[in-house]
């Protein structure tokens, strides 16, 4: 039960809640969504997703503000991104309003698991789209199931928010292929990244930087999220066709412009990190995770570090990054004005 949870030490883990919301796609139509206490989904062992990886997902959050109101942050952006992923996989596309309505229903059905204001915690919303058509031939799935589930969460790393982490470079591993699916939130992209990501974690690093898969010279993104840097009055983030278009990054860019910063989306050679004042990983789970150092090695498996880039901000989050973080969290918590109408209120 939610009453037994310690809201101050949630971490980022699965916790059983009351209900999930489910809809099925067949003959070109979506069934009416149903909220159910059954967290099991029965699939034929020949289901397309098991053989050819036809699945994609999203991640967004709901917050209980200081005013007691419940807000879901930018769900329409996640709906559009899921549609893009579904089209890439040839799956049934979830209508935007249906996506939003199912997220709202999932939050309502599990309100007791929404952390109270003041714990820097939230309700993570995980929509998943899965191809279910049984078959053997290589083809897209004609049938699908769309599920929205939720779980109360704290910080992603389990550490205090804005705790700087170390990172290393995956020079001999890629998370996506050139002209592949890197810009879509398909499950296979994450499966591919797990082996090198696990290796980096075992070596003591908190994050892993993937380079562009075509040349292995330029920064693409971190294993779990997008890359952003601050240099003077500039907000700099990579421009690449193999990067997932992060909604958090998009939001941060708008906030940066609100503060008068110049936003640059461009190719970033790895060596340029030596010139940056602040570096962060950014994503839904964290908003911002500061990076204090980056080790570059010839191969990820190597113990010899060729070069280490130390950030001037060191053991503290950079001042500009902290300002950006505070603005977004302030909007999510209802402490600052939502001038861009990013929050959807749940009655």
ROVEXSE-110461 format. One record per atom (N, C-alpha, C, O): z, y, x; residue in one letter. Coordinates in pm, whole numbers, plus 32768, in hexadecimal, padded with zeros to 4 digits. Atoms other than C-alpha are relative to their C-alpha. Example, Ala and Ser with C-alpha at 12.3 -4.5 7.8 and 13.67 -1.06 7.14 Angstrom:
BEGIN
80007F898059A830C7E3E84CEA80008078805AA8042807680C2A7FFA7F897FAES82CA7F968557S8049806D7FB3S805A80DC7FE6S
***
This chain:
BEGIN
80007F888053X800080008000X8000807D8056X8034807E80C6X800A7F837FB6X7FBA8164806BX8089803B801EX809B807F8083X7F7A7FC87FECX812B81BE8044X80437FC8807CX80A4800280AEX7FC6803F7F8AX817580D7816AX7FC080318081X7FED800C80EEX80477FD27F89X808781888259X804B80708046X808980C68006X7FCC7F927FAFX80FF82648374X7F8B805F8019X7F3880468071X80737FA57FF9X8010838A8349X7FEF803E808AX7F82806A80ADX80057FBE7F7EX8064840F84A4X7FC67FA8806EX7FAA7FD980DCX8032805B7F98X7FE682DB8560X7F997F9F7FC8X7FA37F267FDEX80648056803FX7EBA825984A2X7F9D7FC38062X7F797F4E8055X806C802E7FABX7DBF823D85BBX7F7F7FF77FAFX7F7780287F3FX8080800D8044X7C5881E68562X7FE67F6C7FE9X7F9C7F2C8034X8006808F801AX7C78808D84C8X7FE87FE67F6BX7FFF803C7F17X8010802A808AX7C207FD0838AX80877FE97FC0X80E07FAA7FFBX7F8A801D8051X7D2C7FCE8281X7FD27FE27F72X7F80802B7F39X802580278088X7D0D7F208133X8027806F7F9EX809780A17FA2X7FE47F9C8067X7CF480168014X7FF07FBF7F76X7FF17F447F6CX800480388087X7CD37FEC7E9BX7F797FC67FD8X7F707F547FABX808380298032X7B5F7FD97E53X7F8E802E805BX7F9D808C80A9X807E7FD37FC8X79FE7FF27ED9X7FA1801C7F8CX7FBE7FF47F1AX80627FE28069X78CE806F7E16X7F7B7FC18029X7F4D7FD4809AX807480527FDEX77977F947E06X7F8C80177F9EX7FA080277F26X80797FFC8052X76307FB07D8AX7F977FA68041X7F8F7F9B80BBX8066805D7FCEX75107EB77DA8X7F7480347FE3X7F5A806F7F7AX808C7FD4800DX739D7F007DDDX7FA77F867FEAX7FA47F2B803DX805A806F801FX72A27E167D39X7F9180317FA6X7FA880817F4AX80767FD9804EX71447E3F7CABX7FEF80987FFCX7FC580D07F97X80157F707FF3X713F7FA77D22X806680567FBAX805280CF7FAFX7F9A7FB38049X7279800F7C64X808C7FE38036X80A97F748064X7F7480107FDBX73E6804A7CB9X80537FE37F83X804080227F1BX7FA6801E806FX74EF7FB27BD9X806A806E7FF4X808180B98053X7F947F9F8012X760480897B48X80727FDE8060X809F7F6C8063X7F94801A7FA0X771180AE7C56X807F7FCF7FBAX80A17FFC7F4DX7F8580398038X784F7FE77C1AX806E80068069X80587FE080DDX7F8B80027FA9X79A8801A7CB3X80467F7A7FECX80657F547F7CX7FC78086800AX7A407EC87D03X806E7FEB8067X806C802680D3X7F9580257FA4X7B7A7E397DA3X7FD67F8F805DX801F7F6E80BBX8033806E7FADX7AA87D207E3AX7FB7803A8079X7F4B8074806AX803C7FCA7F86X7A5C7D817FA2X7F9D7F9E8040X7F697FB980ACX805F80627FCCX79807C4F7FD6X7F7780157FC0X7F6D80357F4AX80897FF88033X78057C597FB3X7FBC7F7C8022X7FB17F588097X804080827FECX77537B0B7F84X7F6C80148022X7F2280507FD4X808C7FF77FD6X76097AF68043X7FCC7F768023X80147F24805BX8043807A7FD8X751479DA806CX7FF87FFC8098X7FE2806480D7X800380077F6DX751A795B81D4X7F7680238037X7F68803D80AFX80857FD67FD6X73A479A881DFX7FE980967FE9X7F7980C67FFCX800F7F71801BX73E47B158186X7FC480488078X7FE7802D80EBX804C7FB87F9AX73027C008248X8058803F806BX8035803E80E1X7FAB7FB97FA0X74217CBC82EAX80347FA6806EX80477FD480DFX7FCC805C7F9BX74A07B84839FX7F977FDE806AX7FBA7FC280DCX806B802C7FA6X734E7B39843DX7FBA80748046X7F94806A80BBX80517F947FC9X72A57C878470X804680888001X800780F08014X7FB27F867FECX73BD7D868472X7FE380717FA1X7FEE80E67FC7X80227F96805FX73597E448339X807F80397FC1X80A480177F51X7F897FBD8034X74907F188310X801280888044X7FEE809A80B8X7FE27F7C7FCBX74F78080833EX807E80337FBAX80A97FF87F57X7F807FD48037X762E814982F4X801580948019X7FC480D5805BX7FDA7F757FEEX76D6829C82E8X8096800B8018X80DF7FA98008X7F727FE67FEDX782683378337X801E80917FDCX7FE180EC8014X7FD87F798026X78C784648292X80937FFC7FDAX80CF7F917FD8X7F707FFD8017X7A2484D68238X802780537F86X7FE180AF7F5CX7FC07FB28069X7AFE8551811DX808680318035X80C87FEB8081X7F857FC27FCFX7C278638815BX805380337F8BX801D805F7F25X7FA67FC0805EX7D5886A58097X802C8083803FX8071808280A5X7FE67F7E7FC5X7D78881A80D6X808E80317FECX80DD7FF47FA3X7F7A7FC7800FX7EAB88F280F6X801880347F72X808A80487F48X7FF57FD5808BX7E5F89667F93X800A7F8A7F9FX800F7F9D7F26X7FF580778052X7E7887FF7F17X7F7B7FCB7FCDX7F767F5D7F96X8083802A8030X7D0587EC7EC7X7FC17F99805FX7FDB7F9880D7X804380687FB3X7C2E86C77F39X7F70802A801AX7F27804E7FBEX80867FD57FD7X7AF087177FF9X7FB77F90804AX7FF17F4E80A0X805880557FB1X79D0863D8070X7FA4805D804DX7F6A80BA8014X80487FA37FAAX791D86DE8195X7F6C7FDB800DX7F4A7F738046X809180067FF4X77A28708817BX7FC07F797FD9X7F6E7F458025X803780838024X774F85C580BDX7F697FFF7FEBX7F287F998000X80917FFC8017X75EF863A806AX7FB37FE98082X7F447FB4807FX804280157F7FX759A863681DEX7FFF7F6B8023X7F9B7F388056X7FFB80907FE7X760B84CD81FFX7FA07FB57FA4X7F627F537FCCX805C803F805FX7544847380C8X7F7080088034X7F267FA6802DX80887FEC7FCDX740685038161X7FE87FAA807CX7F7B7F73808EX8012804F7F86X7442845482ADX7FF47F6C7FDFX7FA77F24801FX800C808C8028X747683058202X7F767FE57FC6X7F3C7F7B7FDEX808680108037X733183388146X7F997FF18072X7F3E7F9F8069X805A80087F8EX728183708292X80097F788044X7FA37F3C8067X7FEC80837FC2X731882338326X7FC47F927FA9X7F847F367FDCX80338066805CX72BE816881F0X7F687FFB8003X7F2D7F8F8006X80927FFA7FFAX715581DD81FAX7FCD7FBF8080X7F677F7A807FX802A80397F7FX713F817B836BX80087F697FFFX7FB87F268040X7FEF80908007X71B9801D8318X7FB57FBF7F8DX7FB27F447F82X804780368073X70EB7FF881DCX805D7FCF7F93X80397F767F45X7F9F80268065X72227FD98103X7FF8805F7F88X7FBF80CB7F91X7FF97FA98075X725B80647FA7X804C807F8021X80B88079805DX7FC47F7F7FE0X72AD81D67FC3X806680267F95X804880247F1EX7F967FDA805CX73F682447F27X7FEE80927FD7X7FEC80E8802FX800D7F75802BX73CA83807E53X80798053802DX80EA80228030X7F967FAB7FC9X749384A57EDAX8077800C7FA2X80EA7FFF7FCEX7F917FEE805DX756084DC7D9EX804E7F7F7FEDX80C87F817FDDX7FBD8080800BX75AC836A7D82X805B7FE98078X80CD7FBB8069X7FB0800B7F85X762783687EEAX807F80537FF2X80EE8021800BX7F8D7FA5800CX770984947EA9X80607FCF7F95X80DA7FCE7FABX7FAB802E806DX778A840B7D5CX80517F85802AX80C77F798006X7FB980797FD5X77E482BC7DFBX806C80228067X80D67FE48068X7F997FD47FA0X789D836D7F16X8077803E7FB6X80EB80237FD6X7F967FC28050X795F843B7E18X80537F967FB8X80CE7F9D7FB6X7FBA806C8047X79B483047D4FX805B7FB2805FX80CC7F91803DX7FB0804B7F9EX7A2B824D7E87X807E804D8027X80E880128037X7F8C7FAE7FDFX7B11836E7EDEX806380017F8DX80DB7FEE7FA2X7FA87FFB8076X7B9B83887D7CX804B7F7C7FECX80C27F7C7FCDX7FC280838017X7BDD82127D63X80687FDE806AX80B67F808059X7FA5801E7F91X7CA1821D7EA9X80538079802BX807A8085809FX7FBC7F827FDFX7D51836D7E97X80877FED8043X80B080408094X7F7D80147FC3X7EA182DA7EF6X7FF67FE68096X805A7FEE80DDX801580187F71X7E088289804BX7FCB807C8049X7FB1807780C1X802B7F847FC1X7D9983EF808BX807980418042X80D780677FFCX7F897FCB7FBBX7E8984728196X8026808C7FCFX7FCE80DC7FB1X7FD37F7B8028X7F5C85A18137X7FD680688068X7FBB804680DBX801D7F927FA3X7F1186F281D2X806E80098069X80E47FF4804CX7F9F7FE77F97X7FB78735831EX800C7F928067X80577FA180C7X7FF8806F7FA2X7F8485E883D0X7F837FF38059X7F797F9580A8X807F80087FB7X7E2B86328466X7FBD7F797FE8X7F857F3D8043X803A807F8027X7DB584FE83AAX7FA480177F89X7FA580827F4DX80647FEF806BX7CA684C282A8X7FDE7F787FC4X80117F117FEEX8036807B8037X7BF783C181D3X7F707FF28031X7F1A80438012X8087801A7FCEX7AC983308283X7FB17FB67F96X7FE07F557F5CX8058803B8066X79A982DB8199X7F8D7FBB8047X7F447FFB8094X8068804E7FBCX78BD81C8820CX7F9D7FC67F9BX7FB97F5C7F62X806B803A8051X777D8195813EX7FAA7FA28055X7F877FC380C7X805180627FB9X76B4806281A5X7F907FCE7FA5X7FA77FAF7F30X807680328048X75557FF78139X7FCD7F848048X7FAF7F8880BFX801F80827FC3X74F97E898174X7F8B7FBE7FB9X7F887FB77F3EX8070804B8038X73B47DCB8143X802B7F727FDDX80627F2C8032X7FC8807F802FX73FF7C928075X7F987F957FDBX7FBD7F247FBBX80668061802AX72B27BE88028X80007F85805AX7FF67F9380D4X800880797FAEX72B57A7A809BX7F717FEB8033X7F1180067FEBX8085801A7FCAX71947A1C817DX80047FD98091X806D7FDA80D1X800E80257F74X711479AC82CEX7F9E805C8047X7FB1807C80BCX80677FAD7FC2X6FE37A85830DX803580898027X809380BE7FEBX7FD97F7B7FD1X70007BCA83CAX7FC880697FA0X7F5080837F9FX80297F9B8060X6FF77CD382BBX807B804D7FD1X80EC80247FE8X7F917FB18037X70C77DDE8214X80397FB97F86X7FF77F687F46X7FBD803D8072X71C07D7B810AX7FDE804B7F80X7FE780C57F7BX80227FC28080X71547DB97FA2X807B801B7FABX8077806A7F4DX7F847FED8049X72B97DA37F25X806C80318060X8064801A80D9X7F977FC87FABX73F27E507FA3X808080127FB2X808080107F37X7F807FDC803CX755F7E987F61X8032807D8049X802C808680C4X7FC77F857FC9X75FB7FEE7F93X809380037FDEX80B97FFA7F69X7F6E80058011X77737FF87FC5X803E807D803DX801980A680AAX7FB27F927FC9X785E811E7FF2X80917FD48004X80CC7FB17F9EX7F7580287FEBX79B480CD8083X804980718048X800A80C88083X7FB27F967FC1X7ACE81A78105X80787FC5804AX80A27F54802FX7F8880287FB9X7BF4819381F2X8045807B8037X800280D58069X7FBA7F8F7FC3X7D048288825EX7FFC7FF48098X80107F8780CEX800D80047F6EX7CDA82E783CCX804480798040X805780E18002X7FCF7F947FACX7D7483B884DFX7F9780208068X7F2180268048X80607FE07F96X7CD4840E862EX7FB77F83802CX7FED7F148024X805580707FDCX7BBA833186ACX80357FB18077X80357F368076X7FD280427F86X7C4B82E78804X80907FD27FF7X80BF7F87804DX7F72801F800BX7DB182C88788X80568063804BX80D08062803FX7FB97F997FB6X7E0F83E8886CX800C807F7FABX7FD180887F3FX7FF57F818044X7E7185458803X7F7880437FFCX7F2B8038805BX80827FBD800DX7D4986128786X7FE8805D8077X8044809C80ABX802D7FA87F94X7C8686CD8893X80387FD88088X8043802A80E3X7FD880337F7DX7D0B85F289ADX7F857FE18053X7F357F8D8029X807780167FAFX7C0585FC8AC4X7FF77F708035X805B7F35805DX801980867FD1X7B6984AF8B27X7FA48001807AX7F5E80648093X805F80137F93X7AAE84308C57X7F847FBB7FC9X7F8A7F777F62X807D8040802BX794483BC8C3AX7FB47FCE807AX7FCC7FFB80EAX805A802E7F98X784482FF8D05X7F747FF67FC6X7F6180037F4DX808D7FFE8028X76C982E08CF8X7FC87F727FFBX7FE07F228055X80428082800EX760681B18C7CX7F72800B8038X7F1180177FECX80867FEF7FC3X74E681C98D73X7FA67F887FE9X7F2C7F987FE1X80538079800DX747180628D44X800B7FC07F78X7FEE7F497F68X7FFD8030808AX74AA80408BCDX7FD080707FA4X7FEA80E67FBCX802E7FA08065X740680E98AA1X803B7FDC7F79X80547F677F5DX7FD1801A8089X7487810F893CX7F8B7FFE7F9DX7F9A7FD17F2CX80767FFE8058X7328813F88AEX7F827FFF8056X7F86802680CBX807F80047FB9X71BE810D8911X7FB380827FEBX7FC680C57F86X80587F8C8018X70C182278943X7FB07FEA7F80X7F797F7D7F6BX8048800A8080X7022826C87EFX803B7F957FA4X7FF77F637F4AX7FBF80668050X711D81798759X8053803A7F8FX802A80997F4EX7FAE7FD98073X7237819F865FX807B80538026X80DA805C7FD8X7F8C7FB57FD1X73258279872AX802B80717FA6X80A280927FA1X7FDD7F8E8055X731683988632X80287FD67F72X8039802A7F1AX7FD580328081X737782B9850EX80867FB78010X80A27F7D8078X7F7D803F7FF7X74D1823584BDX7FF67F6F7FD0X802F7F497F6AX8011808D801EX746B80C884BAX80647FAF8052X80837FD180C3X7F94804E7FC2X756A7FBF850FX7FDA7FC98088X802E7FC080E2X802C803D7F83X74997F258625X8014805B8078X802E802A80E6X7FEB7FA37F91X74B7806086FAX808C7FF2803AX80A07FFC80B3X7F75800C7FD4X762E80308709X80197F79803FX80657F6F80A0X7FF180867FC6X76177EBB874CX7FCE7FFF8090X800C7FC380E8X803A7FFB7F7AX753B7F02887AX805B80488062X805F802680D8X7FAE7FAE7FA6X763180008905X80867FBF8023X80C97FED8081X7F7880357FF0X77677F2388F1X801B7FC18089X80867FD580C1X7FE980417F7FX77397E598A31X80208066806FX8087805880B1X7FDD7F9D7F99X77277F878B1CX807980547FDBX80C6807B8032X7F8D7FB1802CX782580478A4AX80827FB5801EX80E27FF0804EX7F8980507FE1X791F7F2A8A69X801B7FFC8095X808E800080C0X7FF180037F6FX78DF7F1B8BDDX803F80828032X8098807F8087X7FC97F7E7FD8X7926808F8C03X8094800A7FDBX80E4803E8029X7F747FFD802AX7A69806C8B3DX80587FAA805AX80C87FD1807CX7FB480577FA7X7ADB7F498C17X801580408088X8077802380CDX7FF37FB87F80X7AA180288D46X805C80797FF5X807580BD8058X7FA17F948012X7B8D81288CB0X7FC780817FCCX800E80E57FC3X803F7F868032X7A9382248C28X8010800A7F68X80107FA67F21X7FF47FEB808EX7ABD82BE8AD3X7F79800E7FBAX7F6E7FF47F43X80867FEC803AX794A83088A9FX7F947FD38060X7FAA7FC280D8X8075802D7FB4X77F1829B8B12X7F8A80587FDCX7F6C806C7F66X80777FAC8018X76C0837B8B3AX7F827FAD8010X7F6D7F6D8078X808380407FF5X756C82E88AEFX7F98806A8022X7F9880D87FEAX806D7FA77FDAX743E83898B93X7F857FE37FABX7F817F7F7F63X807880148051X72E883B18AF4X7FBC7F7E802CX7FAF7F6680A4X803580847FDEX724482588AE4X7F7880038047X7F507FA08083X80857FF97FC1X70F282D28B64X800880198096X7FC07FDA80E3X7FFC7FDB7F72X7155836D8CB3X80867FE68043X808D7FE280BEX7F7980137FCBX72CC832D8CDEX802B80758059X8073806380BBX7FDC7F897FB3X72ED84918D60X805180657FAEX809F80B37FE4X7FC67F9A8056X736485598C35X80697FC67FA1X80617F517F7BX7F94802C8059X749A85458B59X7FCC7FED7F72X7F8780447F3CX801F8017808DX746884AA8A02X807F80177FADX808D807E7F6BX7F827FEF804AX75BF84738968X80697F9F8034X804C7F468084X7F94805B7FDDX770E83C8898EX7FF47F817FADX7FA77F7B7F4DX8005807E8047X774A8267891AX8028800A7F6FX7FF57FC17F1BX7FCF7FF58089X77FE82D787E1X7FD4807F7FB9X7FE8808B7F41X801A7F7E803DX777D843787A5X7FA380568054X7F7C803080C3X80597FA27FBBX76A4855E8809X804380468075X80BE80478081X7FD37FB67F8AX76C18629894AX7FEF80957FE6X7F8780C17FB5X800F7F6E8005X7708879D894DX8046803E8078X80A9800980AAX7FC67FB97F8EX775388918A65X800980957FE1X7FBB80CB7F93X7FF07F708007X77CD89F68A7DX7FEA803A808BX8027800E80EDX801A7FBB7F82X77468AD78B8EX7FFE80967FE3X7F9C80CB7FAFX7FF67F738021X77BC8C3D8B71X7FFE80137F6AX80547FDF7F23X800E7FE6808FX77478CB58A1BX7F977FA67FC0X7F5F7FC87F58X8066805C8031X765C8B8C89E8X803C7F7C7FD1X80967F458011X7FE280858034X76848A528917X7F837FAD801CX7F197FCA7FE6X8075804B7FD1X759F894D89B4X800E7F6D7FD7X80767F2F7FEFX7FFF808B802BX754587F98923X7F757FC58016X7F12800E800AX8081803C7FDDX742E8702897CX7F9980017F8EX7FBC7FF87F18X8071800D805CX72DA870288D4X7FB47F828027X7F7B7F7A8094X803F80807FE3X724F85A288BEX7FE37FB77F7EX802F7FC27F1EX8024804D8076X71A084C187C2X80547F837FF0X804D7F417F88X7FB1807A8008X729283A7880EX8094801B7FE7X80E77FC27FF8X7F767FDB801BX73D2846287B2X801A80027F6AX7FC880357F1EX7FDA7FF9808BX748384348667X802080917FDAX807080D1801EX7FE47F76802AX7482858385ADX808B80097FC3X809D7FF37F4BX7F757FFB802AX75FB85B28598X801880747FA0X7FF280E57FBBX7FDE7F988061X767586708466X806E80598038X807180D1801EX7F987FB07FBFX77A686DD852EX7FC380608065X7FEB80D4806CX80447FAA7FA0X76C487648641X7FB980737FB7X7FBF80E67FE1X80457F9A8050X75F5881B853CX806380687FCDX804780E07FCEX7F987FA68032X773488AF84ABX803680588070X804780D1805EX7FCD7FB57F8DX77B889158600X7F9D806A802EX7FC480D88056X80657F9D7FD9X766F89C1864FX8004807A7FA5X7FF780EB7FD3X7FF87F90805DX768D8A938514X807E80538019X807880CE8016X7F847FB77FE2X77F78AED8564X7FF2804E8082X802280BF808CX80167FBA7F81X77908B4586C8X7FB0807F7FE9X7FD080E88021X804F7F898021X768A8C33863DX805480667FB4X804580DE7FC8X7FA67FA68049X77908CC38551X8058804E8061X807A80C18048X7FAC7FBF7F9BX78608D128686X7FB080548063X7FE9809280BDX80537FB07FA8X77388DB78732X7FCB7FB7807AX7F927FF680D3X8036804C7F90X76DE8C9E8822X7F6B7FE67FEAX7F3C7FE07F79X808D80268004X75758C4F8876X7FF67F688006X802C7F2A8061X801080928004X75168AEA8818X7F7E7FD88043X7F138009801FX807680337FBBX74278A358901X7FF77F697FEBX80517F1F8013X801D808F800DX739588E288A1X7F8C7FE5805EX7F1A800D8044X806680107F98X72D8887289D4X801E7F858056X80887F47804BX7FED806C7FA0X72AA876A8AE0X806C80298064X806A80998098X7F927FE37FA3X73E187558BBBX80027F97806FX80307F278058X7FF6805E7F90X73BC86B08D12X80947FE3801EX80E8803C8014X7F7580267FE8X74FA85F28D6BX8043805C8067X80B780818056X7FC67FAF7F95X752F86C48EA4X802F80897FCFX808080CA8011X7FDB7F7C8033X755187FC8DCDX809180057FCFX80C880717FBBX7F767FFE8030X76AA87908D58X805C80478063X80C78078803DX7FAF7FBB7F9BX772D88238E9FX800A80967FE3X806380D98017X80027F71801DX76DB897C8E13X804980247F7FX805A809A7F61X7FC47FE58082X778B89588CC3X80958020800BX80DA7FEE8063X7F727FDC8006X78DD89EF8C6CX80507F997FB2X80C37F7C7FD3X7FBD80608058X793388F28B5DX7F9C7F987FD2X7F287FB87FB8X8055806C8034X78A787A28AF0X80517FB27F99X80C77F987FADX7FBE8049806AX78F986E789B0X7FA67F957FC5X7F2B7FA17FC5X8042805A805CX789B85B988E6X802180337F75X809180607F5DX7FE47FCC8087X7878861A8778X7FCB7FA07F97X7F5D7F6A7FA4X80268059806CX786D854E863AX806480047F8FX80CD80437F9AX7FAB7FFF8077X7906851084E5X808E7FD3801CX80EE800E7FEBX7F7C803A7FEAX7A26843F8566X805E805C804CX80D88053803CX7FAC7FAF7FA7X7AA18545865EX7FEC80957FF1X804580E28017X80347F777FF9X79E9868E8622X7FDC801C8091X7F67802680B4X80177FE77F72X7A1586CF8797X805F7FAB8054X80D77FA58039X7FAF80417F99X7A8F85F788B9X7FDA803D8086X7F69802980B3X801F7FC37F7FX7AA386BA8A01X7FEC7F96806DX802C7F2D806BX801880587F8DX7A1F86158B3DX802F804B807DX800480BC8096X7FC97FBC7F89X7ADD86658C7FX7FB57FDD8080X7FB9802A80E0X804D80247F89X7A0285AA8D79X7F977F987FDBX7FA67F4E7F7AX806C80608014X78C284DE8D91X7FE07FBF8086X7FBE800380E6X8025804C7F88X788883CD8E95X7F717FD07FF4X7F497F9B7F8CX808A80327FFCX7722837D8EF7X7FF87F938069X801E7FA780DDX800E80727FA6X76DA82298F91X7F707FCD7FFAX7F2A7FE57F98X808880377FFFX759781798FF3X7FEE7F9E7F8CX7F867F9C7F4BX7FFF805F806EX75ED80678EFAX808880067FBEX80ED801F8000X7F817FF98047X76F7805C8DF1X80647F9A8038X80DC7FB5803BX7FA880697FCDX77817F1A8E88X804080248085X80A57FE980AAX7FD07FDF7F7AX77B87FBE8FDCX808C803B7FFFX80B6807C7F9FX7F7C7FC17FEFX79108020905AX7FF680808051X805180D3804FX80137F887FAFX788381299143X7FC880717FACX7F6080627F6BX802D7F898049X7863828190A7X7FAD8058805DX7FDC808180C7X80597FAE7FAEX773C8346912DX802980937FFAX802A80D8805FX7FD97F748011X77AE8493909FX8058800E7F85X80437FCB7F20X7FAA7FE28071X78BE85188FBCX7FF480947FDCX7FFF80EB8033X80077F778032X7894864F8EE8X8085801F7FBAX80A97FDE7F58X7F817FD8803BX79DF86FA8E99X7FEB807D7FACX7FAA80DC7FD8X800D7F8B8056X79F687EC8D76X806B80688022X80DE8044803CX7F9F7F967FE2X7A9D893E8DB6X807880007FA3X80E680287FCBX7F9280008060X7B71890F8C7DX80687F968020X80D97F9C7FEFX7FA180627FD0X7C1287E08D20X80457FB17F92X80047F757F3DX7FB0804F805DX7D2D87418C57X801280447F79X805980107F22X7FF47FB7807DX7D0C88408B3FX7F77800D7FBEX7F11800F8002X807D7FE58046X7C0488728A34X7FD5808E8021X802980E7802DX80327F7B7FE2X7B24899C8A83X801D80637F90X8028803B7F1CX7FDC7F9A8063X7B738AE389D1X7F99800D7F90X7FBC80167F1BX80697FF48067X7A238AFD8920X7FFB7F857FA8X7FEC7F8F7F2EX8000807D804CX7A29899088B9X80747FFB7F9EX80657FCF7F2CX7F897FFD8056X7B8889BB882DX7FE9805E7F89X801380417F19X801C7F9F806AX7B148AE98766X7FA17FC47F98X7FB47FD77F1FX805E8041805AX79F28A2386D2X80467F937FAEX80337F897F35X7FB5806C8043X7AD388FC8681X805C80387F95X806080057F25X7FA17FC6805FX7BD889D585DAX7FBC80367F84X7FF2802C7F16X80467FCA8074X7AD78A7B84FAX7FD67F907FA0X7FE97F9B7F27X802B806D8057X7A4A8933847AX80767FBC7FBDX80737FA27F45X7F8A803F803CX7B9E88938447X8042805D7F9BX807A80307F37X7FC97FA0805EX7C1089D1839DX7FB87FFE7F7BX7FF680087F11X8050800A807AX7AF389B882A3X801D7F7D7FB7X802C7F7C7F3DX7FE78082803DX7B3088468268X80897FFA7FBDX809B7FB77F57X7F7880008035X7CA28886822AX801980707F9CX8088807D7F68X7FF07F938060X7C6689B4814BX805080768035X808080C87FE8X7FB67F917FC4X7D0F8AA18240X7FA680768021X7FD680E68035X80607F977FE1X7BD28B678287X7F927FFE7F96X7F767F977F5AX80657FF38068X7AC28BE581A0X7F857FAC801FX7F517FAD808FX807780547FF3X79A38AF68169X7F8580537FDDX7F4C80457F70X806C7FA1801BX78938BFD8186X7F797FBD7FEFX7F1F7FF87FB3X80808046800BX777B8AFA819CX80007F977F90X7F9E7F4D7F80X7FF680608070X77F18A2C806FX7FEB7F71802EX7F9B7F277FF4X800C80877FC8X781788EF813EX80557F9A7FB7X80387F237FBDX7FA0805D803CX793388578074X7FE07FE47F6DX7FC380407F1FX800D802B808CX790C87917F32X808C7FDE7FCDX80CF7F888007X7F7B80188035X7A4987987E61X80007F867FA5X7FA57F737F54X7FEE80768054X7AC186557DC0X806F80227F9CX80E280377FC5X7F9D7FDE8067X7B73869D7C75X80667F917FECX80C07F9F7F99X
***
